[in-house]
Amino acid sequence: MIRVLDKVIADKIAAGEVIERPISIVKELVENALDAGADSLVVEIKTGGKSYIRVTDNGCGIPYEEAETAFLRHATSKIETASDLDAIDTLGFRGEALASIAAVTRTELVTKTADSKTGIRLVLHGSMVIQKEQTGCPDGTTIVVTDLFYNTPARLKFMKSDSAESGLIIEFISQMALAYKDVKFRLINNGKILFSTLGDGNRLNTILRVYSDVDARNMVPVYFSEGGLQLEGYISTPAFSKTTRGSQIYFVNGRVVSSKVIERGVAAGYKERLFEGRYPVTYLFLRVDPHTLDVNIHPNKREVRFDDESAVTDFISRAIKEALATKDAVVDAGNLFKDMDKKISASKVYERVFEPFREKVPEHLSKREEEQVDIKQLLSIVDNEPHKTAVKTETAVSAPEDAGPELSVYEPQLKPFDFSQLEITGVIFDTYITAIDGSVFYLIDQHAAHERIFYEKLVAEYENGEKARQPLLMPLIINVSLAVSENRFDWLNALTKMGFTIAEFGQGTFRITEIPMFMELSEAEDFLNEFIENMTNSTDLSNRVVIDKLIMMSCKAAVKANDRLSTEEINALIKDLSSCINPFSCPHGRPTFIRLTRYEIEKMFKRV
């Protein structure tokens, strides 16, 4: 039997399409406030928004006779006819937000228009009006939402931790504060003011108030206009970059969006300006003709579709290239070469140095296998269980001419690689240590070797209960974004396990007084920056796979390239490498050293 659903049931179903978690409510209420012309907003949350959300604005307010209507589904003041859908320039328009919020919460509305002597107070529980009365209040609107999903408890299990939920809200309000530089934003979390912007129209000041980890000296303005497109904002110089795209924030007509189209334009604009694996910091605000934009392709309007995507990508790319060509964007040579050691990929160095030999080396490797220590085979033995037997085939020398190749199978008597037999002979390019062992010549990549040593020490420190720490004469101070700071209890615990002594030192600021014993100060600082930057990739730091990934990425940043090592340092490096569980490759899979037999070298010189 087909039935028309009861209004209460229908409202709950509709609410599920709009309200996924507390951030959904905050987003809808803030966007409604901005559409109402507010130039001052206060957002307050408690327990991640699960128990309490308040949004107060000084907008136009809602007339007394329309207050209840505002909570009906599809009730909106944004559109009247179907043609209005083709030119939407407001943040909200479908008229589902208030109805959906009220359906799954206890909601209180206090609102007043400028021409009214008194305001109205409306209380709803699960869409049902419980109380309606006149009240004294300032112009504007305040909406208080409590007890999210109190009448749909099954939805509560999908909520994240309080800090994770509040982190999403903090990130959103931070982005909106950037988008609306002429609007005052105040964000309060559990009774504490996180930030308050001036609303004075100064975009860079707003960025610095909201994101304390931004390097103002390496941010340059962008302003580019062409046809119906206009782009403004701030982007980082190549001297200031991140390991993820988490600091790339895009707005289209005032709305925060995720856009591969804009992302491609940014990548094209920075092409050949950043090292592989590094991403710029960007705060970009794009204005387009609403007729050329579709904002109704996703329930929460996070995604947009452009009529001409290639034109937008090209526009973004040219805007960035123009900004990076200005005097402000010229990179200081000292900073460039200081960072270059950390950012050049070891694989690129390997390819550049050894590419000319790529064809020759495999040719000779097949000639005299009996003289070689096969690195791949050693790796397979290290990675396999000790009881597993390695099997190798070879062509018998005594095979008759008329017979096919005779294959003999044997169990090789493998011995551990003896680092003590290596005789260090020098270093080339301040990168590759040269050594010999009998009739074999080795090139050891000191960067890859350091990565392997560093990685295994980090893993060991993380797994061991006792951590050897070294106190710092001068504490190390780091700044993080508010969203990362909100999740501090997750990553503070992980860093403590690794051997750091770290504590809060003000809002968004942390003080490090001790670092792991095996780290230098510069290594520890780079590691912390890499670790915290990648916090947004996962909220489950108890997952060992996540920890390994973060450590591996941090190792890359900590390794020094093109450093001239002393004889004592080289010997210490080789000694540490010999103690590694897997000394044959770095954590990323690249070889730590390669070898050439004397026969192969003589073959290259046509001596044999």
SEFITOR-490392 format. One record per residue (C-alpha): x, y, z. Coordinates in steps of 0.5 Angstrom, whole numbers, plus 500, padded with zeros to 3 digits. Example, Ala and Ser with C-alpha at 12.3 -4.5 7.8 and 13.67 -1.06 7.14 Angstrom:
BEGIN
525491516 527498514 
END
This chain:
BEGIN
500500500 503507498 502512504 504519504 509520510 507523516 510530517 515528523 517522519 518526512 522532516 527527519 528523513 529530509 534532515 538526514 540529507 542536510 544535517 550530517 554533523 554539527 558542522 552542517 548546522 554551523 555552516 547553514 546558520 552562518 551562511 543564512 546570517 551573511 545572506 541577511 546582511 550581517 557584518 558582525 557574527 558570533 559563533 559559540 560551540 560546546 562539546 564540538 557542537 553536539 550539545 550547544 551551538 549559538 550563532 548571533 548576527 546583526 542582520 536584517 532579522 525575521 519579521 514576527 509573522 514570518 518566524 514560524 514560516 521560516 522553519 517550514 521545508 522549502 520556505 525561502 526568501 532567496 528565490 521566487 521563480 525558476 529563472 532565479 536558479 540560473 543566477 544564484 548569488 546567495 549562500 543559501 537558497 533551497 529553504 531546507 536548512 532551518 527545517 532540517 535543523 529543527 527536526 533533529 534538535 531543540 532549537 531556539 530563535 530570537 530575532 528582531 527587525 529594525 522597524 519592530 519595537 520588540 522581537 520574537 522568541 520561538 522554541 521548537 523541539 523536533 520541528 514542533 513549536 513549543 513556545 512563541 512569545 514577544 521579547 526584547 532583543 537587539 536587531 538581528 538574529 540569534 539561533 541556539 541549537 542544543 541536543 543534536 540528534 536527541 530524537 534520532 539516537 542512531 545518528 549519534 554513533 556516526 559522530 567523531 570526538 568532541 575535538 574532531 567535530 570542533 576542529 571541523 567547525 573551527 576550520 570552516 569559520 576560519 575560512 569564512 572569516 577570510 572570505 568575508 574580510 569586511 565582517 567581524 567574526 568571533 569564535 568561542 569554543 567551550 567558553 574560550 575565544 579562539 579568534 576575533 577578526 576586525 572586519 576592516 577589509 584587510 585580507 592579510 591581517 585577517 589571515 594572520 589573525 586566523 592562521 598563526 602559522 602563516 609566514 607573512 614575509 613570504 605571502 604575496 598578493 594576487 589580483 587578476 581580472 579578465 572578462 567575467 572572472 576576477 581573482 584576488 587573495 594571497 599566495 606563498 612564494 616558493 620559499 614557503 611551502 607545505 607537504 600537503 594541499 591542506 593550506 590551499 583554500 578556495 572560494 567562489 563567489 564567497 563560498 568555500 569550495 573544493 575544486 579540481 579546476 582551481 587546483 589544476 590552475 594553481 599547480 600549473 601556475 607553480 609548475 617548475 617553481 616548487 620541488 616535487 612533493 611540495 605545495 604552496 599556501 594559497 587563499 584564493 577568492 574567485 568571482 564569476 558571473 553566476 550565470 556561468 556557475 552551477 552551485 546546486 550539484 551537491 547537497 551542501 554546495 561544497 562543489 561547483 561546476 563551471 561552464 568553461 572549466 579549461 578557461 577557469 584553469 587557464 585564468 587561475 594559472 596566468 594570475 598566479 604566474 603574474 603574481 609570482 613574477 613580481 618583485 615581492 615574490 622574488 625568493 631570497 637566495 639564502 633561503 632557497 639554498 638553505 631549503 634546497 637540501 631538504 626538498 630535492 628528492 633523492 631519487 632525482 639525484 640518483 637519476 641525474 648521476 646514474 642515468 647514463 649508466 642505466 643501459 650499460 650496468 644491466 648488460 654487465 650485471 648478467 655476465 659475471 653473477 658469480 662475482 657479485 653480491 646481488 642486492 635484490 637477492 639480499 633484500 629478499 632474504 632480509 624481508 623473508 622469514 629466516 627458514 625460507 630458502 632462496 632458489 637461484 638458476 644458472 646455466 651449466 658451463 658443461 652443457 652440450 652444444 646440441 642440448 638446451 641450457 641445463 639448469 642447476 638449482 642450489 641453495 646459496 650459502 648467504 652470509 650477512 653483508 660485512 660492513 667491516 670489510 668496506 674500505 672508504 676511499 672518498 666522496 664525490 659530489 658531496 653526496 656519494 661515499 665511495 668504498 671498495 671491498 675486494 673486487 667490488 666498488 660501492 657508491 653509498 648515497 649518504 642521504 638515503 643512508 641517513 633516511 634509513 638510519 633516522 627512520 629506524 631510530 624513530 620507529 624504535 623510539 616510538 615503540 620503546 617505553 623509555 625515551 632518551 631525551 636531551 634538554 634544550 638550552 632555549 625552548 623551541 616555539 612552534 605555532 599551529 593553526 586553530 584546527 590543528 590545535 583543537 586536536 592537540 591531545 591526539 598528536 601531543 601524545 604521539 610526539 611525547 611517545 617519540 621523545 619530545 617534551 611539549 606543552 601548550 604556551 598560549 593559543 595555537 602556540 606550543 613550547 618544546 623543552 626536550 627533543 629525542 637524544 638522536 636528533 639535532 635541533 634543526 632535525 627536530 624542528 623540521 620533523 615537528 613541522 612535517 608531522 603537524 602539517 600532516 595531521 589533517 591526513 588522519 585523525 587516527 594516530 593510534 594506527 601504526 600505518 599512519 605513524 609510519 607514513 608520517 615518520 617516513 615523510 618526516 625523515 625525508 625533510 630531516 635528511 641533509 643533502 650535499 653536506 660535506 662530511 668529515 672522515 669521522 662522520 662518514 665512518 659513523 654513518 656507515 657504522 650506524 647503517 650496518 646496525 639497521 635492520 634493512 640497510 639496503 634501502 631508504 624508507 621510500 624504497 630507493 637503494 642506499 648504495 649500489 655497486 660495480 664489480 671490477 670486471 664491469 668497470 674494466 668492461 666499460 673501459 674496453 679492457 676485457 
END
